[in-house]
Amino acid sequence: MSDAATTDTPAQRTASLATVLEREIERMIVGADLAPGERINENQLADRFGTSRGPIREAVRALEGSGLVTSVRNRGFFVRRLSVTEVREVYDVRAALFGLAGRLLAERVTDAQLAQLHAFVATMEDASAARDFDAYYPVNLAFHEYIMDASGNATLAAQYRNFVKKLLLFRVRSLVQGGGLAVSNREHREMLSAIAARDPSWSHEAHWRHVAAAKDRLLAVVRYEAG
């Protein structure tokens, strides 16, 4: 294979760098190095990461798509600030969808699906014990996605996926600053117990309560930040 075939083009290198920068800026937002409502200074970030503004701009636009950042015409990009009303409304809808998925899954779960759910929870338990958010969070997302898909209702799963794709900031902050990984995974264990018992009512309640508890944790953070 020739060198031309194996060497990245400038556009590919820029895209790869933008992806790395997206993750780094995301960590800054989640860790409150960039505070809610703060304007994102692209020049400062370019200096910090030793790059030009182009990849920084690409990274910030990607974060806008995931709901972490908002843009204001003629003013630039800002870290998204959550309101109490927005959190309540979003999480009430999410709880209803997730509760229904829990009910449906308890009615139809297979032994193979239970084994996969147990594996997810065990992995999150290890990450929680190590206080490793980077290890915990993607498994947490996969666990929730698996429940939706395993519910057997493709319309419900599609609606849920469409609804939550812009909720990264909500979900991350409810974990990082609103009670921690251990609390979240205790709730996962109750959900799993209800599914394993094949008890639709209990499963509905456990899944609904999991999202409601996340809402309460996040509301405490939002109210604190609002003073």
N, C-alpha and C positions, 0 to 999 in steps of 0.2 A: 504494500500500500504506500502511495506517495506521501511526502510531507504535506502537500497541498490538501490531501484528503483528510489528514488527521489534525491539522492546525485550525483552531477556532478563528472565525472571522472577527473583526472588530465589533460587529453588531452582536455576535454571540457572546463575546467577552463582556460587553456592556450589560446584556440581559442577565448573565450569570452574576455579575457584580451587583446589579440592582436587586436580585433575589436575596443575596447575602445581606445587603443593606436593609432590605425590608425587614428581615428577621431581627437585625440589631436595633432598628428604630422601634420595632414592635416591643422589644424587651425594655427599651427606655420608657415607652408609654405605660406598659404594664407595671413597671417598677416605680412609676411616678417621677422618673428623672425628667420627663416631659409631663407637666401637670395638665389636668383637664382645663380646656379653654386657652391653653398657651399657644401662641403662634409658633409655627415650625420655621426656624431660621435655616434656610437651605445652605447659606454660606457657612454658617457655623458648623453644620453637620458635615459639609464637604471638607472643611479644615480638620474636623475631629477624625474623620475616617480617611483622610489623605486622598481624596478623589475630587472630580469635577462635580458641578451641579447637575449634569445630565442624569447620571445614575441615581442621585439623590431624588430628583424629581420623579423618576420612574418608580422608585420605591415608595414614595409618599402617595403617588396616585394609586398604587396597588393597595396601600393601607386605607385609602379612601373607599375603595371598593369593598373592603372587608369591614367597614364601619368604624374603624379606629380614628379616622381623620375626616374632617369636613373642610370644604373649600368655600371661601367667601370671595365673591367677585371683586377684583381690584385690591384685595387685601392679602390673599394667599391662603395657606393651609393652617388649620388649627386642630389641636387634639380635641376629640369629641367630648363634650360635656353632657353627662346624663342628667335628666330631670326625674324627679320623683314620679310624676305622672307617666312619663314614658316607660320607666321601669315597671310600674304597676301594670300598665296596659299590655306591654309586651309579654311579661311573665304570666299574666292571667291566661292569655291565649296559648302560650307555650305549655302551661300546666294542663289545660284542657286536652290538647293534642296528645301530650305524652301520657296522660292518664288513660286515654282511650287505647293507646298502643299497648299499655300494660295489661289492660283488661283482655284485649284480643290475643295477646301472646300467651297469657295464662290458659286460655281456652284451647290452644293448639300446639303448645311447645313440645318439641321432640327431645329425646335424651341427648342427641348430638348438639342441639342448640343450647341445652343446659350446660353441657360440658364447655362449650365456647364461652358462655357467659361467666362461668366459674373461672375460666382462664383469664378473662379480662379483669375480673375483680381481684384475683390473686396478684396479677401484674401491678395493678394500681396500689394494692396493699404494700408491695415491696417499694414502689416509688414513693408512697406516702411516708413509709418508715424512714426512707433516706432523705425525705424532704426535697425530692427531686421533681420540681414542677415540670421541667422540660421532658422528663420521662413520663410523668403522670398525664399531662394534658392531652397528647394525641391518642392515648389509650382511652381516656375518658370520652373523647369525641367518638372514637370507633365503637365503644360500648353503647352509647346512645343511638348511633346510626344503626347498629346491629339490631337493637330492640325494635326500631321503627321498621326495618326491612323484614324482620322475623314475625312481625305482627300479621303479615299476610295481606295487608291492605295497601296496595300500591299507591292509591290516591292519597291516603293519609300520609304515607312516607314521603311522597313527592311534595305535598303541601308543607309538611314539617321541615323538610330540607330547604325548601324555598324560603320559609319563614326565618329559619335560624342562620342562614348563611351570612347575614350581616350583624349577627349578635356576638361576634368575637369579643368585643370589649366588655359586654355585659357578663359573659360567661367566665372570662379570664378573671375579671376583678372580683366576682363573687367567690372564686376559689382562692385567689391570692390574698385578698384583703378582707374577706368577709367570713372567715371561719376555718379556712384551711382545708387541706387535702383529706385529712383523717375524718373530719365530719362528713364530707361528701361521700367518702367510700363506705362509711357506716350506713348511710342511706342507701347506697348501692346494694349492700348486703341484705337489707330488708326487702328491697325490690326483688332480689334474686330468690330470697326465701319464699316470697309470695308467688312468684312464677313457678318455682319448684313444687309448691303445694298445689299448683294448678287451681288456685282460688282467684277467680276473676275480680271479685269485689275487693279483696285485700290488695291484689296487684294494682288495680286502678287507684286505690287510695294511696298506696306506697309510692307509685310513680307521680301522682299529682302532688303529694306532700313533698317529694324531693325537689320539684321545681318551685313550689311555694316557699320552701325553706331557703333555697338559693335566692329567691326574690327578697326575702326578709334580710338575708345577709348583705345583699347588694344595696338595699334601701338604707341600711345603717351606714354604709360607706358614703353614699350620696348625700345623706342628711348631714353627716359629719363634715364633708367637704363644703357644703353650702353654709356652714356655720350655724 
